[in-house]
Amino acid sequence: MAGDELDALLDAYTAQAEQENKKLESKAKRGREKLVGKVPMSMSRVREEALQQPIDRNNKGFKLLAAMGYREGSALGKPL
């Protein structure tokens, strides 16, 4: 193949790749637009609400903490 043929092939490939990228970006934008208004809470708010809930005594994590000496209502770690 001559240099001109390689350049033409590369140009065609580049144009095709750009078209595919535009299609994917458009599809992603439509997907994001569909989600607007459907996510009721931010992740930080969800996290804060979850941290406010006590761990159930039947929870495996609670049982492990209790086996290491944790008592409900006490703090974890060394006292300051």
VENGI-V287568 format. One record per residue. N is the residue number from 0. SS is DSSP state (a for helix, b for strand, c for the rest). PHI is phi in degrees with one decimal (none if undefined). NEAR is the number of other ideal C-beta (glycine too) atoms within 12 Angstrom. Layout:
N;SS;PHI;NEAR  N;SS;PHI;NEAR
This chain:
0;c;none;9  1;c;-83.6;8  2;a;-60.4;9  3;a;-65.2;10  4;a;-66.1;11  5;a;-65.0;12  6;a;-62.4;13  7;a;-64.1;14  8;a;-63.7;15  9;a;-64.6;15  10;a;-62.6;14  11;a;-64.4;14  12;a;-64.4;14  13;a;-62.7;14  14;a;-62.5;14  15;a;-64.7;14  16;a;-64.6;14  17;a;-64.2;14  18;a;-62.7;14  19;a;-63.2;14  20;a;-62.5;14  21;a;-62.8;14  22;a;-62.3;14  23;a;-66.1;14  24;a;-64.5;14  25;a;-64.0;14  26;a;-63.4;14  27;a;-65.3;14  28;a;-63.3;14  29;a;-62.0;13  30;a;-64.6;13  31;a;-66.5;14  32;a;-64.1;12  33;a;-67.1;12  34;a;-80.3;12  35;c;-60.7;11  36;c;87.4;8  37;c;-96.8;10  38;c;-97.6;12  39;c;-72.5;11  40;c;-133.0;12  41;c;-75.2;10  42;a;-63.1;11  43;a;-66.7;10  44;a;-67.5;13  45;a;-60.3;14  46;a;-62.0;12  47;a;-63.2;12  48;a;-65.0;13  49;a;-67.5;13  50;a;-70.6;11  51;c;-80.3;10  52;c;-86.3;11  53;c;-70.6;12  54;c;-78.7;20  55;c;-65.2;12  56;c;-62.3;14  57;c;-85.4;9  58;c;-68.1;15  59;a;-59.3;12  60;a;-63.2;16  61;a;-63.1;17  62;a;-63.3;14  63;a;-65.5;12  64;a;-62.6;19  65;a;-62.9;18  66;a;-66.2;11  67;c;-94.4;13  68;c;104.7;11  69;c;-70.6;19  70;c;-119.7;13  71;c;-58.0;15  72;c;95.7;8  73;c;-92.4;12  74;c;-89.3;11  75;c;-96.2;14  76;c;92.8;10  77;c;-77.5;5  78;c;-65.5;6  79;c;-81.3;4
